[in-house]
Amino acid sequence: MNKIDTYTGLKETERTSVTYRVSIAGDADATKVNDDIVELLCGIGCKLRI
């Protein structure tokens, strides 16, 4: 995973927004990799923006 951006200027909150880019090897199951990463990040308190 490569961190692309960190933004701390969210109004009326002390939250931080971070953007990550994930490179998935061609022979990997992209859905499984994505699910594992979402589970990991949510497990440490992150929330997914959709």
N, CA, C and O atoms as a DFTB+ gen file, in Angstrom:
200 C
 N C O
     1  1       0.843      -1.168       0.000
     2  2       0.000       0.000       0.000
     3  2       0.889       1.232       0.000
     4  3       1.908       1.283       0.689
     5  1       0.496       2.198      -0.766
     6  2       1.192       3.482      -0.795
     7  2       0.230       4.574      -0.362
     8  3      -0.862       4.712      -0.913
     9  1       0.649       5.346       0.632
    10  2      -0.186       6.467       1.060
    11  2      -0.029       7.574       0.038
    12  3       1.092       7.952      -0.304
    13  1      -1.137       8.095      -0.449
    14  2      -1.133       9.138      -1.456
    15  2      -1.297      10.508      -0.828
    16  3      -0.624      11.460      -1.224
    17  1      -2.185      10.613       0.147
    18  2      -2.541      11.926       0.669
    19  2      -3.010      11.811       2.112
    20  3      -3.647      10.828       2.492
    21  1      -2.691      12.813       2.905
    22  2      -3.223      12.950       4.257
    23  2      -3.818      14.345       4.366
    24  3      -3.160      15.335       4.044
    25  1      -5.055      14.422       4.817
    26  2      -5.751      15.701       4.902
    27  2      -6.303      15.870       6.302
    28  3      -7.061      15.024       6.777
    29  1      -5.932      16.950       6.965
    30  2      -6.389      17.189       8.333
    31  2      -7.322      18.392       8.435
    32  3      -7.682      18.784       9.545
    33  1      -7.715      18.974       7.345
    34  2      -8.528      20.190       7.375
    35  2     -10.021      19.960       7.340
    36  3     -10.753      20.784       6.792
    37  1     -10.493      18.870       7.906
    38  2     -11.927      18.616       7.933
    39  2     -12.591      19.550       8.936
    40  3     -12.185      19.605      10.097
    41  1     -13.591      20.269       8.502
    42  2     -14.243      21.277       9.334
    43  2     -14.951      20.649      10.529
    44  3     -15.567      19.589      10.421
    45  1     -14.850      21.323      11.665
    46  2     -15.556      20.976      12.898
    47  2     -15.282      19.554      13.377
    48  3     -16.151      18.926      13.981
    49  1     -14.102      19.049      13.117
    50  2     -13.746      17.710      13.581
    51  2     -12.236      17.595      13.704
    52  3     -11.498      18.370      13.096
    53  1     -11.782      16.643      14.479
    54  2     -10.349      16.402      14.605
    55  2      -9.934      15.176      13.805
    56  3      -8.824      14.670      13.970
    57  1     -10.818      14.699      12.942
    58  2     -10.524      13.508      12.140
    59  2      -9.486      13.812      11.070
    60  3      -9.296      14.961      10.671
    61  1      -8.832      12.776      10.624
    62  2      -7.870      12.872       9.535
    63  2      -8.344      11.979       8.403
    64  3      -8.820      10.869       8.643
    65  1      -8.218      12.453       7.176
    66  2      -8.567      11.675       5.992
    67  2      -7.271      11.239       5.311
    68  3      -6.367      12.047       5.101
    69  1      -7.194       9.955       4.971
    70  2      -6.005       9.419       4.314
    71  2      -6.439       8.636       3.083
    72  3      -7.421       7.895       3.128
    73  1      -5.715       8.799       1.994
    74  2      -5.980       8.069       0.760
    75  2      -4.834       7.108       0.500
    76  3      -3.665       7.488       0.563
    77  1      -5.180       5.845       0.203
    78  2      -4.180       4.828      -0.092
    79  2      -4.389       4.273      -1.483
    80  3      -5.518       4.205      -1.969
    81  1      -3.308       3.878      -2.123
    82  2      -3.377       3.166      -3.391
    83  2      -2.785       1.783      -3.144
    84  3      -1.705       1.649      -2.568
    85  1      -3.503       0.767      -3.584
    86  2      -3.066      -0.608      -3.397
    87  2      -2.793      -1.224      -4.763
    88  3      -3.646      -1.192      -5.650
    89  1      -1.605      -1.782      -4.924
    90  2      -1.259      -2.500      -6.150
    91  2      -1.441      -3.988      -5.882
    92  3      -0.877      -4.537      -4.936
    93  1      -2.233      -4.625      -6.725
    94  2      -2.527      -6.042      -6.557
    95  2      -1.860      -6.809      -7.695
    96  3      -2.078      -6.511      -8.869
    97  1      -1.048      -7.797      -7.338
    98  2      -0.367      -8.622      -8.335
    99  2      -1.403      -9.297      -9.235
   100  3      -2.485      -9.669      -8.782
   101  1      -1.064      -9.445     -10.487
   102  2      -1.996      -9.972     -11.479
   103  2      -2.547     -11.341     -11.175
   104  3      -3.652     -11.669     -11.606
   105  1      -1.802     -12.155     -10.439
   106  2      -2.284     -13.509     -10.156
   107  2      -3.034     -13.601      -8.827
   108  3      -3.455     -14.687      -8.431
   109  1      -3.203     -12.485      -8.145
   110  2      -3.912     -12.478      -6.862
   111  2      -5.410     -12.299      -7.088
   112  3      -5.832     -11.729      -8.094
   113  1      -6.190     -12.782      -6.159
   114  2      -7.641     -12.604      -6.188
   115  2      -7.935     -11.189      -5.684
   116  3      -7.876     -10.932      -4.482
   117  1      -8.251     -10.275      -6.603
   118  2      -8.417      -8.861      -6.264
   119  2      -9.520      -8.635      -5.234
   120  3      -9.384      -7.777      -4.362
   121  1     -10.598      -9.386      -5.324
   122  2     -11.695      -9.237      -4.372
   123  2     -11.241      -9.618      -2.971
   124  3     -11.553      -8.920      -2.006
   125  1     -10.510     -10.718      -2.851
   126  2     -10.015     -11.159      -1.541
   127  2      -9.021     -10.152      -0.971
   128  3      -9.080      -9.825       0.214
   129  1      -8.113      -9.660      -1.806
   130  2      -7.134      -8.670      -1.340
   131  2      -7.862      -7.429      -0.844
   132  3      -7.549      -6.915       0.230
   133  1      -8.831      -6.941      -1.617
   134  2      -9.606      -5.765      -1.222
   135  2     -10.334      -6.012       0.099
   136  3     -10.291      -5.174       0.999
   137  1     -10.994      -7.148       0.211
   138  2     -11.728      -7.461       1.446
   139  2     -10.787      -7.515       2.649
   140  3     -11.123      -7.018       3.724
   141  1      -9.611      -8.115       2.470
   142  2      -8.634      -8.196       3.564
   143  2      -8.148      -6.814       3.986
   144  3      -7.983      -6.549       5.177
   145  1      -7.920      -5.939       3.023
   146  2      -7.442      -4.585       3.333
   147  2      -8.530      -3.779       4.039
   148  3      -8.252      -3.078       5.012
   149  1      -9.762      -3.876       3.556
   150  2     -10.874      -3.179       4.198
   151  2     -11.039      -3.673       5.632
   152  3     -11.238      -2.870       6.543
   153  1     -10.958      -4.985       5.838
   154  2     -11.076      -5.544       7.188
   155  2      -9.954      -5.027       8.092
   156  3     -10.196      -4.677       9.248
   157  1      -8.742      -4.981       7.571
   158  2      -7.604      -4.494       8.347
   159  2      -7.790      -3.030       8.737
   160  3      -7.655      -2.677       9.909
   161  1      -8.097      -2.180       7.760
   162  2      -8.233      -0.749       8.038
   163  2      -9.427      -0.460       8.952
   164  3      -9.327       0.376       9.849
   165  1     -10.546      -1.140       8.735
   166  2     -11.710      -0.952       9.617
   167  2     -11.394      -1.457      11.016
   168  3     -11.903      -0.915      11.998
   169  1     -10.569      -2.479      11.119
   170  2     -10.205      -3.038      12.402
   171  2      -9.373      -2.090      13.250
   172  3      -9.345      -2.216      14.474
   173  1      -8.696      -1.141      12.612
   174  2      -7.910      -0.173      13.372
   175  2      -8.637       1.172      13.476
   176  3      -8.039       2.181      13.850
   177  1      -9.928       1.176      13.142
   178  2     -10.744       2.363      13.368
   179  2     -11.005       3.226      12.156
   180  3     -11.606       4.293      12.279
   181  1     -10.569       2.792      10.990
   182  2     -10.807       3.582       9.770
   183  2     -12.239       3.367       9.292
   184  3     -12.865       2.354       9.604
   185  1     -12.739       4.318       8.544
   186  2     -14.062       4.198       7.925
   187  2     -13.882       4.399       6.425
   188  3     -13.154       5.286       5.980
   189  1     -14.556       3.560       5.666
   190  2     -14.468       3.590       4.215
   191  2     -15.373       4.672       3.647
   192  3     -16.558       4.728       3.973
   193  1     -14.821       5.530       2.801
   194  2     -15.634       6.532       2.101
   195  2     -16.053       5.931       0.777
   196  3     -15.229       5.386       0.042
   197  1     -17.318       6.031       0.478
   198  2     -17.807       5.490      -0.795
   199  2     -18.449       6.610      -1.582
   200  3     -18.933       6.387      -2.691
